[in-house]
Amino acid sequence: MPKEIRKSAGSSLNEVLDVTASNGVITLVKTFCHKTLEERAAEFDGKLMLDGEYDWGEPVGREVW
């Protein structure tokens, strides 16, 4: 795949893609991978704001507050 197409799709070299073919069309999709807590913390310089309260808004279903 040409570098320009990869860049415009936000894909990097050696990235794993899912490939499907249907009705003469080949589709490449970036695979979704859940990040570990360590990977998520690294995105915030290792500082996760886990203390304090968070307002999730009004209940929209059968949540119990």
Predicted model as a PDB file, atoms N, CA, C, CB and O in Angstrom, pLDDT in the B-factor column:
MODEL        1                                                                  
ATOM      1  N   MET A   1       0.848  -1.167   0.000  1.00 82.00           N  
ATOM      2  CA  MET A   1       0.000   0.000   0.000  1.00 82.00           C  
ATOM      3  C   MET A   1       0.900   1.238   0.000  1.00 82.00           C  
ATOM      4  CB  MET A   1      -0.969  -0.007   1.224  1.00 82.00           C  
ATOM      5  O   MET A   1       1.867   1.289   0.761  1.00 82.00           O  
ATOM      6  N   PRO A   2       0.608   2.217  -0.821  1.00 87.00           N  
ATOM      7  CA  PRO A   2       1.435   3.417  -0.866  1.00 87.00           C  
ATOM      8  C   PRO A   2       1.429   4.185   0.456  1.00 87.00           C  
ATOM      9  CB  PRO A   2       0.964   4.320  -1.980  1.00 87.00           C  
ATOM     10  O   PRO A   2       0.430   4.214   1.174  1.00 87.00           O  
ATOM     11  N   LYS A   3       2.561   4.800   0.752  1.00 88.00           N  
ATOM     12  CA  LYS A   3       2.747   5.544   1.994  1.00 88.00           C  
ATOM     13  C   LYS A   3       1.702   6.645   2.153  1.00 88.00           C  
ATOM     14  CB  LYS A   3       4.145   6.144   2.041  1.00 88.00           C  
ATOM     15  O   LYS A   3       1.197   6.853   3.256  1.00 88.00           O  
ATOM     16  N   GLU A   4       1.370   7.348   1.083  1.00 91.00           N  
ATOM     17  CA  GLU A   4       0.416   8.445   1.151  1.00 91.00           C  
ATOM     18  C   GLU A   4      -0.973   7.963   1.587  1.00 91.00           C  
ATOM     19  CB  GLU A   4       0.327   9.142  -0.201  1.00 91.00           C  
ATOM     20  O   GLU A   4      -1.650   8.629   2.370  1.00 91.00           O  
ATOM     21  N   ILE A   5      -1.383   6.818   1.081  1.00 88.00           N  
ATOM     22  CA  ILE A   5      -2.692   6.264   1.445  1.00 88.00           C  
ATOM     23  C   ILE A   5      -2.680   5.835   2.905  1.00 88.00           C  
ATOM     24  CB  ILE A   5      -3.063   5.065   0.532  1.00 88.00           C  
ATOM     25  O   ILE A   5      -3.639   6.080   3.637  1.00 88.00           O  
ATOM     26  N   ARG A   6      -1.593   5.194   3.328  1.00 86.00           N  
ATOM     27  CA  ARG A   6      -1.457   4.777   4.724  1.00 86.00           C  
ATOM     28  C   ARG A   6      -1.553   5.981   5.653  1.00 86.00           C  
ATOM     29  CB  ARG A   6      -0.124   4.039   4.944  1.00 86.00           C  
ATOM     30  O   ARG A   6      -2.268   5.943   6.654  1.00 86.00           O  
ATOM     31  N   LYS A   7      -0.832   7.047   5.322  1.00 88.00           N  
ATOM     32  CA  LYS A   7      -0.835   8.243   6.164  1.00 88.00           C  
ATOM     33  C   LYS A   7      -2.219   8.875   6.232  1.00 88.00           C  
ATOM     34  CB  LYS A   7       0.174   9.260   5.642  1.00 88.00           C  
ATOM     35  O   LYS A   7      -2.660   9.278   7.309  1.00 88.00           O  
ATOM     36  N   SER A   8      -2.916   8.968   5.090  1.00 90.00           N  
ATOM     37  CA  SER A   8      -4.240   9.591   5.082  1.00 90.00           C  
ATOM     38  C   SER A   8      -5.261   8.754   5.860  1.00 90.00           C  
ATOM     39  CB  SER A   8      -4.718   9.792   3.640  1.00 90.00           C  
ATOM     40  O   SER A   8      -6.257   9.287   6.350  1.00 90.00           O  
ATOM     41  N   ALA A   9      -5.013   7.450   5.973  1.00 88.00           N  
ATOM     42  CA  ALA A   9      -5.912   6.569   6.720  1.00 88.00           C  
ATOM     43  C   ALA A   9      -5.518   6.469   8.190  1.00 88.00           C  
ATOM     44  CB  ALA A   9      -5.923   5.182   6.095  1.00 88.00           C  
ATOM     45  O   ALA A   9      -6.223   5.834   8.975  1.00 88.00           O  
ATOM     46  N   GLY A  10      -4.401   7.090   8.574  1.00 86.00           N  
ATOM     47  CA  GLY A  10      -3.958   7.014   9.959  1.00 86.00           C  
ATOM     48  C   GLY A  10      -3.365   5.674  10.311  1.00 86.00           C  
ATOM     49  O   GLY A  10      -3.359   5.285  11.479  1.00 86.00           O  
ATOM     50  N   SER A  11      -2.869   4.967   9.329  1.00 87.00           N  
ATOM     51  CA  SER A  11      -2.277   3.650   9.542  1.00 87.00           C  
ATOM     52  C   SER A  11      -0.763   3.762   9.483  1.00 87.00           C  
ATOM     53  CB  SER A  11      -2.790   2.635   8.495  1.00 87.00           C  
ATOM     54  O   SER A  11      -0.221   4.604   8.767  1.00 87.00           O  
ATOM     55  N   SER A  12      -0.085   2.911  10.235  1.00 85.00           N  
ATOM     56  CA  SER A  12       1.373   2.944  10.241  1.00 85.00           C  
ATOM     57  C   SER A  12       1.939   1.660   9.644  1.00 85.00           C  
ATOM     58  CB  SER A  12       1.903   3.147  11.670  1.00 85.00           C  
ATOM     59  O   SER A  12       1.226   0.672   9.468  1.00 85.00           O  
ATOM     60  N   LEU A  13       3.214   1.695   9.342  1.00 85.00           N  
ATOM     61  CA  LEU A  13       3.889   0.555   8.756  1.00 85.00           C  
ATOM     62  C   LEU A  13       3.834  -0.632   9.713  1.00 85.00           C  
ATOM     63  CB  LEU A  13       5.343   0.907   8.409  1.00 85.00           C  
ATOM     64  O   LEU A  13       4.046  -0.465  10.914  1.00 85.00           O  
ATOM     65  N   ASN A  14       3.556  -1.808   9.207  1.00 85.00           N  
ATOM     66  CA  ASN A  14       3.476  -3.067   9.964  1.00 85.00           C  
ATOM     67  C   ASN A  14       2.291  -3.119  10.924  1.00 85.00           C  
ATOM     68  CB  ASN A  14       4.751  -3.275  10.741  1.00 85.00           C  
ATOM     69  O   ASN A  14       2.264  -3.970  11.813  1.00 85.00           O  
ATOM     70  N   GLU A  15       1.310  -2.229  10.764  1.00 86.00           N  
ATOM     71  CA  GLU A  15       0.115  -2.286  11.596  1.00 86.00           C  
ATOM     72  C   GLU A  15      -0.794  -3.403  11.089  1.00 86.00           C  
ATOM     73  CB  GLU A  15      -0.632  -0.921  11.594  1.00 86.00           C  
ATOM     74  O   GLU A  15      -0.931  -3.600   9.882  1.00 86.00           O  
ATOM     75  N   VAL A  16      -1.413  -4.131  12.017  1.00 86.00           N  
ATOM     76  CA  VAL A  16      -2.289  -5.239  11.648  1.00 86.00           C  
ATOM     77  C   VAL A  16      -3.646  -4.682  11.227  1.00 86.00           C  
ATOM     78  CB  VAL A  16      -2.445  -6.245  12.828  1.00 86.00           C  
ATOM     79  O   VAL A  16      -4.236  -3.862  11.931  1.00 86.00           O  
ATOM     80  N   LEU A  17      -4.135  -5.133  10.076  1.00 89.00           N  
ATOM     81  CA  LEU A  17      -5.428  -4.707   9.550  1.00 89.00           C  
ATOM     82  C   LEU A  17      -6.303  -5.921   9.302  1.00 89.00           C  
ATOM     83  CB  LEU A  17      -5.257  -3.891   8.253  1.00 89.00           C  
ATOM     84  O   LEU A  17      -5.804  -6.989   8.948  1.00 89.00           O  
ATOM     85  N   ASP A  18      -7.624  -5.760   9.489  1.00 92.00           N  
ATOM     86  CA  ASP A  18      -8.578  -6.796   9.120  1.00 92.00           C  
ATOM     87  C   ASP A  18      -8.921  -6.596   7.652  1.00 92.00           C  
ATOM     88  CB  ASP A  18      -9.865  -6.750  10.024  1.00 92.00           C  
ATOM     89  O   ASP A  18      -9.166  -5.470   7.218  1.00 92.00           O  
ATOM     90  N   VAL A  19      -8.941  -7.681   6.884  1.00 94.00           N  
ATOM     91  CA  VAL A  19      -9.233  -7.618   5.454  1.00 94.00           C  
ATOM     92  C   VAL A  19     -10.522  -8.378   5.177  1.00 94.00           C  
ATOM     93  CB  VAL A  19      -8.057  -8.199   4.615  1.00 94.00           C  
ATOM     94  O   VAL A  19     -10.679  -9.531   5.579  1.00 94.00           O  
ATOM     95  N   THR A  20     -11.450  -7.708   4.479  1.00 95.00           N  
ATOM     96  CA  THR A  20     -12.677  -8.371   4.043  1.00 95.00           C  
ATOM     97  C   THR A  20     -12.882  -8.085   2.567  1.00 95.00           C  
ATOM     98  CB  THR A  20     -13.907  -7.899   4.879  1.00 95.00           C  
ATOM     99  O   THR A  20     -12.427  -7.064   2.050  1.00 95.00           O  
ATOM    100  N   ALA A  21     -13.568  -8.994   1.897  1.00 96.00           N  
ATOM    101  CA  ALA A  21     -13.878  -8.808   0.478  1.00 96.00           C  
ATOM    102  C   ALA A  21     -15.354  -9.138   0.268  1.00 96.00           C  
ATOM    103  CB  ALA A  21     -12.961  -9.706  -0.434  1.00 96.00           C  
ATOM    104  O   ALA A  21     -15.837 -10.173   0.728  1.00 96.00           O  
ATOM    105  N   SER A  22     -16.068  -8.250  -0.430  1.00 95.00           N  
ATOM    106  CA  SER A  22     -17.481  -8.460  -0.682  1.00 95.00           C  
ATOM    107  C   SER A  22     -17.878  -7.701  -1.942  1.00 95.00           C  
ATOM    108  CB  SER A  22     -18.336  -8.011   0.530  1.00 95.00           C  
ATOM    109  O   SER A  22     -17.572  -6.517  -2.084  1.00 95.00           O  
ATOM    110  N   ASN A  23     -18.544  -8.373  -2.834  1.00 96.00           N  
ATOM    111  CA  ASN A  23     -19.036  -7.767  -4.078  1.00 96.00           C  
ATOM    112  C   ASN A  23     -17.938  -7.050  -4.852  1.00 96.00           C  
ATOM    113  CB  ASN A  23     -20.155  -6.793  -3.772  1.00 96.00           C  
ATOM    114  O   ASN A  23     -18.166  -5.968  -5.393  1.00 96.00           O  
ATOM    115  N   GLY A  24     -16.759  -7.638  -4.909  1.00 95.00           N  
ATOM    116  CA  GLY A  24     -15.662  -7.065  -5.674  1.00 95.00           C  
ATOM    117  C   GLY A  24     -14.940  -5.919  -4.986  1.00 95.00           C  
ATOM    118  O   GLY A  24     -14.110  -5.254  -5.606  1.00 95.00           O  
ATOM    119  N   VAL A  25     -15.242  -5.674  -3.709  1.00 96.00           N  
ATOM    120  CA  VAL A  25     -14.606  -4.591  -2.966  1.00 96.00           C  
ATOM    121  C   VAL A  25     -13.772  -5.177  -1.836  1.00 96.00           C  
ATOM    122  CB  VAL A  25     -15.663  -3.602  -2.412  1.00 96.00           C  
ATOM    123  O   VAL A  25     -14.264  -5.981  -1.045  1.00 96.00           O  
ATOM    124  N   ILE A  26     -12.513  -4.772  -1.764  1.00 94.00           N  
ATOM    125  CA  ILE A  26     -11.633  -5.196  -0.679  1.00 94.00           C  
ATOM    126  C   ILE A  26     -11.590  -4.065   0.337  1.00 94.00           C  
ATOM    127  CB  ILE A  26     -10.190  -5.555  -1.203  1.00 94.00           C  
ATOM    128  O   ILE A  26     -11.332  -2.913  -0.011  1.00 94.00           O  
ATOM    129  N   THR A  27     -11.847  -4.406   1.607  1.00 94.00           N  
ATOM    130  CA  THR A  27     -11.868  -3.408   2.669  1.00 94.00           C  
ATOM    131  C   THR A  27     -10.807  -3.738   3.706  1.00 94.00           C  
ATOM    132  CB  THR A  27     -13.261  -3.332   3.323  1.00 94.00           C  
ATOM    133  O   THR A  27     -10.714  -4.871   4.180  1.00 94.00           O  
ATOM    134  N   LEU A  28     -10.006  -2.732   4.054  1.00 91.00           N  
ATOM    135  CA  LEU A  28      -8.999  -2.867   5.101  1.00 91.00           C  
ATOM    136  C   LEU A  28      -9.448  -2.025   6.284  1.00 91.00           C  
ATOM    137  CB  LEU A  28      -7.577  -2.430   4.598  1.00 91.00           C  
ATOM    138  O   LEU A  28      -9.760  -0.845   6.121  1.00 91.00           O  
ATOM    139  N   VAL A  29      -9.485  -2.616   7.472  1.00 91.00           N  
ATOM    140  CA  VAL A  29      -9.941  -1.916   8.671  1.00 91.00           C  
ATOM    141  C   VAL A  29      -8.927  -2.119   9.780  1.00 91.00           C  
ATOM    142  CB  VAL A  29     -11.343  -2.413   9.113  1.00 91.00           C  
ATOM    143  O   VAL A  29      -8.454  -3.230  10.015  1.00 91.00           O  
ATOM    144  N   LYS A  30      -8.596  -1.013  10.468  1.00 87.00           N  
ATOM    145  CA  LYS A  30      -7.689  -1.117  11.598  1.00 87.00           C  
ATOM    146  C   LYS A  30      -8.359  -1.960  12.676  1.00 87.00           C  
ATOM    147  CB  LYS A  30      -7.302   0.290  12.144  1.00 87.00           C  
ATOM    148  O   LYS A  30      -9.533  -1.757  12.984  1.00 87.00           O  
ATOM    149  N   THR A  31      -7.620  -2.900  13.248  1.00 85.00           N  
ATOM    150  CA  THR A  31      -8.180  -3.731  14.302  1.00 85.00           C  
ATOM    151  C   THR A  31      -8.263  -2.928  15.586  1.00 85.00           C  
ATOM    152  CB  THR A  31      -7.338  -5.005  14.509  1.00 85.00           C  
ATOM    153  O   THR A  31      -7.394  -2.102  15.862  1.00 85.00           O  
ATOM    154  N   PHE A  32      -9.304  -3.166  16.372  1.00 80.00           N  
ATOM    155  CA  PHE A  32      -9.477  -2.475  17.644  1.00 80.00           C  
ATOM    156  C   PHE A  32      -8.803  -3.299  18.724  1.00 80.00           C  
ATOM    157  CB  PHE A  32     -10.985  -2.246  17.972  1.00 80.00           C  
ATOM    158  O   PHE A  32      -9.026  -4.505  18.832  1.00 80.00           O  
ATOM    159  N   CYS A  33      -7.992  -2.651  19.505  1.00 79.00           N  
ATOM    160  CA  CYS A  33      -7.270  -3.338  20.562  1.00 79.00           C  
ATOM    161  C   CYS A  33      -7.454  -2.555  21.856  1.00 79.00           C  
ATOM    162  CB  CYS A  33      -5.760  -3.492  20.206  1.00 79.00           C  
ATOM    163  O   CYS A  33      -7.110  -1.375  21.931  1.00 79.00           O  
ATOM    164  N   HIS A  34      -7.998  -3.215  22.873  1.00 84.00           N  
ATOM    165  CA  HIS A  34      -8.156  -2.567  24.164  1.00 84.00           C  
ATOM    166  C   HIS A  34      -6.794  -2.281  24.763  1.00 84.00           C  
ATOM    167  CB  HIS A  34      -8.994  -3.432  25.114  1.00 84.00           C  
ATOM    168  O   HIS A  34      -5.884  -3.106  24.680  1.00 84.00           O  
ATOM    169  N   LYS A  35      -6.657  -1.118  25.364  1.00 84.00           N  
ATOM    170  CA  LYS A  35      -5.398  -0.744  25.992  1.00 84.00           C  
ATOM    171  C   LYS A  35      -5.397  -1.192  27.449  1.00 84.00           C  
ATOM    172  CB  LYS A  35      -5.166   0.780  25.890  1.00 84.00           C  
ATOM    173  O   LYS A  35      -6.438  -1.225  28.105  1.00 84.00           O  
ATOM    174  N   THR A  36      -4.223  -1.533  27.936  1.00 87.00           N  
ATOM    175  CA  THR A  36      -4.092  -1.876  29.345  1.00 87.00           C  
ATOM    176  C   THR A  36      -4.111  -0.597  30.168  1.00 87.00           C  
ATOM    177  CB  THR A  36      -2.791  -2.684  29.606  1.00 87.00           C  
ATOM    178  O   THR A  36      -3.962   0.497  29.625  1.00 87.00           O  
ATOM    179  N   LEU A  37      -4.294  -0.732  31.461  1.00 82.00           N  
ATOM    180  CA  LEU A  37      -4.285   0.430  32.340  1.00 82.00           C  
ATOM    181  C   LEU A  37      -2.940   1.144  32.252  1.00 82.00           C  
ATOM    182  CB  LEU A  37      -4.582   0.014  33.795  1.00 82.00           C  
ATOM    183  O   LEU A  37      -2.884   2.373  32.287  1.00 82.00           O  
ATOM    184  N   GLU A  38      -1.858   0.378  32.138  1.00 81.00           N  
ATOM    185  CA  GLU A  38      -0.532   0.974  32.032  1.00 81.00           C  
ATOM    186  C   GLU A  38      -0.390   1.796  30.753  1.00 81.00           C  
ATOM    187  CB  GLU A  38       0.538  -0.112  32.077  1.00 81.00           C  
ATOM    188  O   GLU A  38       0.198   2.877  30.771  1.00 81.00           O  
ATOM    189  N   GLU A  39      -0.932   1.282  29.632  1.00 83.00           N  
ATOM    190  CA  GLU A  39      -0.876   2.018  28.370  1.00 83.00           C  
ATOM    191  C   GLU A  39      -1.692   3.300  28.448  1.00 83.00           C  
ATOM    192  CB  GLU A  39      -1.379   1.145  27.220  1.00 83.00           C  
ATOM    193  O   GLU A  39      -1.279   4.336  27.927  1.00 83.00           O  
ATOM    194  N   ARG A  40      -2.851   3.232  29.100  1.00 80.00           N  
ATOM    195  CA  ARG A  40      -3.679   4.430  29.248  1.00 80.00           C  
ATOM    196  C   ARG A  40      -2.997   5.458  30.147  1.00 80.00           C  
ATOM    197  CB  ARG A  40      -5.056   4.063  29.818  1.00 80.00           C  
ATOM    198  O   ARG A  40      -3.028   6.654  29.858  1.00 80.00           O  
ATOM    199  N   ALA A  41      -2.383   4.998  31.233  1.00 79.00           N  
ATOM    200  CA  ALA A  41      -1.700   5.911  32.148  1.00 79.00           C  
ATOM    201  C   ALA A  41      -0.537   6.590  31.445  1.00 79.00           C  
ATOM    202  CB  ALA A  41      -1.205   5.162  33.397  1.00 79.00           C  
ATOM    203  O   ALA A  41      -0.271   7.767  31.689  1.00 79.00           O  
ATOM    204  N   ALA A  42       0.160   5.868  30.577  1.00 83.00           N  
ATOM    205  CA  ALA A  42       1.301   6.435  29.859  1.00 83.00           C  
ATOM    206  C   ALA A  42       0.870   7.606  28.975  1.00 83.00           C  
ATOM    207  CB  ALA A  42       1.984   5.356  29.007  1.00 83.00           C  
ATOM    208  O   ALA A  42       1.648   8.534  28.759  1.00 83.00           O  
ATOM    209  N   GLU A  43      -0.358   7.571  28.464  1.00 82.00           N  
ATOM    210  CA  GLU A  43      -0.864   8.660  27.625  1.00 82.00           C  
ATOM    211  C   GLU A  43      -1.063   9.942  28.428  1.00 82.00           C  
ATOM    212  CB  GLU A  43      -2.181   8.251  26.966  1.00 82.00           C  
ATOM    213  O   GLU A  43      -1.126  11.031  27.858  1.00 82.00           O  
ATOM    214  N   PHE A  44      -1.161   9.813  29.752  1.00 77.00           N  
ATOM    215  CA  PHE A  44      -1.365  10.967  30.623  1.00 77.00           C  
ATOM    216  C   PHE A  44      -0.149  11.172  31.524  1.00 77.00           C  
ATOM    217  CB  PHE A  44      -2.639  10.787  31.471  1.00 77.00           C  
ATOM    218  O   PHE A  44      -0.282  11.603  32.669  1.00 77.00           O  
ATOM    219  N   ASP A  45       1.027  10.861  31.002  1.00 76.00           N  
ATOM    220  CA  ASP A  45       2.270  10.984  31.750  1.00 76.00           C  
ATOM    221  C   ASP A  45       2.224  10.221  33.063  1.00 76.00           C  
ATOM    222  CB  ASP A  45       2.576  12.438  32.014  1.00 76.00           C  
ATOM    223  O   ASP A  45       2.854  10.627  34.040  1.00 76.00           O  
ATOM    224  N   GLY A  46       1.483   9.119  33.095  1.00 68.00           N  
ATOM    225  CA  GLY A  46       1.422   8.272  34.277  1.00 68.00           C  
ATOM    226  C   GLY A  46       0.534   8.812  35.382  1.00 68.00           C  
ATOM    227  O   GLY A  46       0.527   8.266  36.485  1.00 68.00           O  
ATOM    228  N   LYS A  47      -0.220   9.881  35.107  1.00 70.00           N  
ATOM    229  CA  LYS A  47      -1.051  10.502  36.141  1.00 70.00           C  
ATOM    230  C   LYS A  47      -2.524  10.320  35.795  1.00 70.00           C  
ATOM    231  CB  LYS A  47      -0.712  12.007  36.294  1.00 70.00           C  
ATOM    232  O   LYS A  47      -3.063  11.045  34.959  1.00 70.00           O  
ATOM    233  N   LEU A  48      -3.168   9.361  36.431  1.00 69.00           N  
ATOM    234  CA  LEU A  48      -4.598   9.163  36.237  1.00 69.00           C  
ATOM    235  C   LEU A  48      -5.339   9.843  37.371  1.00 69.00           C  
ATOM    236  CB  LEU A  48      -4.955   7.653  36.165  1.00 69.00           C  
ATOM    237  O   LEU A  48      -4.957   9.716  38.534  1.00 69.00           O  
ATOM    238  N   MET A  49      -6.385  10.556  37.039  1.00 68.00           N  
ATOM    239  CA  MET A  49      -7.185  11.258  38.044  1.00 68.00           C  
ATOM    240  C   MET A  49      -8.278  10.313  38.535  1.00 68.00           C  
ATOM    241  CB  MET A  49      -7.803  12.580  37.461  1.00 68.00           C  
ATOM    242  O   MET A  49      -9.406  10.352  38.042  1.00 68.00           O  
ATOM    243  N   LEU A  50      -7.945   9.467  39.503  1.00 70.00           N  
ATOM    244  CA  LEU A  50      -8.887   8.463  39.980  1.00 70.00           C  
ATOM    245  C   LEU A  50      -9.554   8.853  41.288  1.00 70.00           C  
ATOM    246  CB  LEU A  50      -8.188   7.148  40.149  1.00 70.00           C  
ATOM    247  O   LEU A  50     -10.453   8.151  41.750  1.00 70.00           O  
ATOM    248  N   ASP A  51      -9.138   9.945  41.889  1.00 71.00           N  
ATOM    249  CA  ASP A  51      -9.735  10.348  43.156  1.00 71.00           C  
ATOM    250  C   ASP A  51     -10.804  11.415  42.916  1.00 71.00           C  
ATOM    251  CB  ASP A  51      -8.652  10.872  44.125  1.00 71.00           C  
ATOM    252  O   ASP A  51     -10.839  12.048  41.861  1.00 71.00           O  
ATOM    253  N   GLY A  52     -11.663  11.600  43.901  1.00 72.00           N  
ATOM    254  CA  GLY A  52     -12.714  12.593  43.776  1.00 72.00           C  
ATOM    255  C   GLY A  52     -13.966  12.012  43.138  1.00 72.00           C  
ATOM    256  O   GLY A  52     -14.044  10.818  42.848  1.00 72.00           O  
ATOM    257  N   GLU A  53     -14.930  12.876  42.930  1.00 75.00           N  
ATOM    258  CA  GLU A  53     -16.207  12.465  42.360  1.00 75.00           C  
ATOM    259  C   GLU A  53     -16.298  12.885  40.904  1.00 75.00           C  
ATOM    260  CB  GLU A  53     -17.372  13.056  43.157  1.00 75.00           C  
ATOM    261  O   GLU A  53     -15.612  13.805  40.459  1.00 75.00           O  
ATOM    262  N   TYR A  54     -17.159  12.195  40.176  1.00 71.00           N  
ATOM    263  CA  TYR A  54     -17.383  12.525  38.776  1.00 71.00           C  
ATOM    264  C   TYR A  54     -18.886  12.567  38.540  1.00 71.00           C  
ATOM    265  CB  TYR A  54     -16.687  11.496  37.824  1.00 71.00           C  
ATOM    266  O   TYR A  54     -19.600  11.646  38.936  1.00 71.00           O  
ATOM    267  N   ASP A  55     -19.369  13.616  37.904  1.00 74.00           N  
ATOM    268  CA  ASP A  55     -20.790  13.752  37.609  1.00 74.00           C  
ATOM    269  C   ASP A  55     -21.092  13.080  36.273  1.00 74.00           C  
ATOM    270  CB  ASP A  55     -21.211  15.248  37.583  1.00 74.00           C  
ATOM    271  O   ASP A  55     -20.652  13.545  35.221  1.00 74.00           O  
ATOM    272  N   TRP A  56     -21.839  11.991  36.321  1.00 76.00           N  
ATOM    273  CA  TRP A  56     -22.193  11.253  35.105  1.00 76.00           C  
ATOM    274  C   TRP A  56     -23.480  11.778  34.496  1.00 76.00           C  
ATOM    275  CB  TRP A  56     -22.332   9.762  35.407  1.00 76.00           C  
ATOM    276  O   TRP A  56     -23.907  11.279  33.455  1.00 76.00           O  
ATOM    277  N   GLY A  57     -24.115  12.775  35.114  1.00 80.00           N  
ATOM    278  CA  GLY A  57     -25.356  13.321  34.583  1.00 80.00           C  
ATOM    279  C   GLY A  57     -26.567  12.609  35.167  1.00 80.00           C  
ATOM    280  O   GLY A  57     -26.451  11.786  36.075  1.00 80.00           O  
ATOM    281  N   GLU A  58     -27.716  12.942  34.628  1.00 82.00           N  
ATOM    282  CA  GLU A  58     -28.968  12.351  35.101  1.00 82.00           C  
ATOM    283  C   GLU A  58     -29.094  10.900  34.644  1.00 82.00           C  
ATOM    284  CB  GLU A  58     -30.168  13.168  34.601  1.00 82.00           C  
ATOM    285  O   GLU A  58     -28.581  10.542  33.584  1.00 82.00           O  
ATOM    286  N   PRO A  59     -29.772  10.057  35.435  1.00 81.00           N  
ATOM    287  CA  PRO A  59     -29.999   8.673  35.014  1.00 81.00           C  
ATOM    288  C   PRO A  59     -30.780   8.624  33.703  1.00 81.00           C  
ATOM    289  CB  PRO A  59     -30.752   7.895  36.108  1.00 81.00           C  
ATOM    290  O   PRO A  59     -31.678   9.438  33.488  1.00 81.00           O  
ATOM    291  N   VAL A  60     -30.450   7.686  32.833  1.00 85.00           N  
ATOM    292  CA  VAL A  60     -31.141   7.555  31.556  1.00 85.00           C  
ATOM    293  C   VAL A  60     -31.808   6.189  31.421  1.00 85.00           C  
ATOM    294  CB  VAL A  60     -30.166   7.778  30.405  1.00 85.00           C  
ATOM    295  O   VAL A  60     -32.456   5.911  30.412  1.00 85.00           O  
ATOM    296  N   GLY A  61     -31.655   5.351  32.414  1.00 84.00           N  
ATOM    297  CA  GLY A  61     -32.237   4.008  32.372  1.00 84.00           C  
ATOM    298  C   GLY A  61     -32.616   3.589  33.763  1.00 84.00           C  
ATOM    299  O   GLY A  61     -33.320   4.312  34.467  1.00 84.00           O  
ATOM    300  N   ARG A  62     -32.153   2.421  34.169  1.00 84.00           N  
ATOM    301  CA  ARG A  62     -32.496   1.908  35.492  1.00 84.00           C  
ATOM    302  C   ARG A  62     -31.313   2.002  36.441  1.00 84.00           C  
ATOM    303  CB  ARG A  62     -32.975   0.464  35.396  1.00 84.00           C  
ATOM    304  O   ARG A  62     -31.203   1.196  37.365  1.00 84.00           O  
ATOM    305  N   GLU A  63     -30.418   2.977  36.230  1.00 77.00           N  
ATOM    306  CA  GLU A  63     -29.292   3.145  37.132  1.00 77.00           C  
ATOM    307  C   GLU A  63     -29.793   3.512  38.530  1.00 77.00           C  
ATOM    308  CB  GLU A  63     -28.326   4.222  36.598  1.00 77.00           C  
ATOM    309  O   GLU A  63     -30.837   4.146  38.685  1.00 77.00           O  
ATOM    310  N   VAL A  64     -29.040   3.109  39.523  1.00 74.00           N  
ATOM    311  CA  VAL A  64     -29.353   3.465  40.901  1.00 74.00           C  
ATOM    312  C   VAL A  64     -28.207   4.324  41.406  1.00 74.00           C  
ATOM    313  CB  VAL A  64     -29.565   2.190  41.804  1.00 74.00           C  
ATOM    314  O   VAL A  64     -27.052   3.898  41.372  1.00 74.00           O  
ATOM    315  N   TRP A  65     -28.514   5.543  41.880  1.00 65.00           N  
ATOM    316  CA  TRP A  65     -27.462   6.445  42.363  1.00 65.00           C  
ATOM    317  C   TRP A  65     -27.463   6.427  43.861  1.00 65.00           C  
ATOM    318  CB  TRP A  65     -27.656   7.884  41.839  1.00 65.00           C  
ATOM    319  O   TRP A  65     -26.657   7.116  44.487  1.00 65.00           O  
TER     320      TRP A  65                                                      
ENDMDL                                                                          
END                                                                             
